[in-house]
Each structure stands twice: as C-alpha cells, then as structure tokens.
Amino acid sequence: MQNPATYSSDRNPARRKRLWIALAALVVVGGVAVFLISKNSAARSADEAKKNAPAVTLEFTPNDIATVALQPLVRTSAIAGTL
C-alpha cells in the first residue's frame, strides 16, 4: 500500500497546477535569459569583427546601375478576331 503523504501532490489538482505554472515560468525566464546573453555576445563579436575588418570598396559595372526615365503610360487593348 502507498503512503498517502508521499503522493499528496498527485491528488491535489490545485497544487499540481501551481507546480506546472512555476515550471513553465522558469522555462520562459531561462529562455529569455539565454536569448539575451547570446544576442549580446553576438553583437560584441560583430563589433570586434567590424573594427578589425578593412574598408570595403564597391565596384559597379554599367549593367549594375539602373537609370530611371519619365515616360507616359500607354493603355491599349489588343483586339483580335470577331467581336
């Protein structure tokens, strides 16, 4: 026979619910902490990489650059066949 004092948390639904809520809150807080720590360390390493990187020179060919011209819009209907 099982000792009722040992399994009291299984028989009390309110206590079990509070336990699950506490565990879920702990997981959420831990996840947010890990996210913030990893974000800060990634930002620091990116800043260090920018400091040590040489300046980048961009070279464009004439095909890489688009020109914009003002042209009127023409709306036509192609009619073919019998109406």
N, C-alpha and C positions, 0 to 999 in steps of 0.2 A: 504494500500500500504506500502511496506517495504522501509525503508530508505537505499539508496544505500551506504552510508558511513559505515553502520553497517556491511554489508555483502561484503565489498570490497575484503577481503581475499579469499572468495569463488569464486570470479570472476577472480582473478589474479592467473593463474596456477604457475607462477614462484615463487610467494610469498608462495603459498601453498607447493610447492616442498621444498623450503628452510626450512619451518616450520617442515615438516616431517623429513628432514635430520637432523635438530637440535635436534628434539625429539629422533631420533634413536641414534645419537651420545651421548646424555645424558643417554640413557638407557645402552648403551655399557660401558660408563665410570663408571656408577653406578654399573654395574655388575662386572666389573674388580675390583673396589674398595671393594665390598663385598667379592669377592673371595679372594683377598689378605689379608683382615682382618681376614677372617675365617681360612685361611691357617696358618697365623701367630699365631692365638690363639690356633689352634690345635697343632702346633709344640711346643708352650710353655707348654701346658698341658701334652704333651707326654714327654717332657724333665723333667718335675716335677715328672711324674709317674716313669720314669727311675731312678731318684735319690732316690725315696722312696722305690723302689722295692728291695726285697732281691735277692741275686745271685741265678741263676737257675742252678741246677745240672742235666745233661742229663745222663740217664741210658739206655744203649743199650743191647739187648739180642743178642745171636749169630745169630738169624734169621733176625735181623735188619741190619746186616752188610753184604755187598756183597763182594765177592772176585773175582778178575779178573785173568784169566789164559790165556796164549797164546796157541791157538790151530790152526792147519791148517784148512782152509776152504775146504770142500769137495763138489764138484758139481756133482750130479748124476741125471740121468733121469730114472724115473720109466717107464719101458716099459712093458705093459701087453696086451695080445690079439694078434690078427693077424695084421701084418704090411701091 
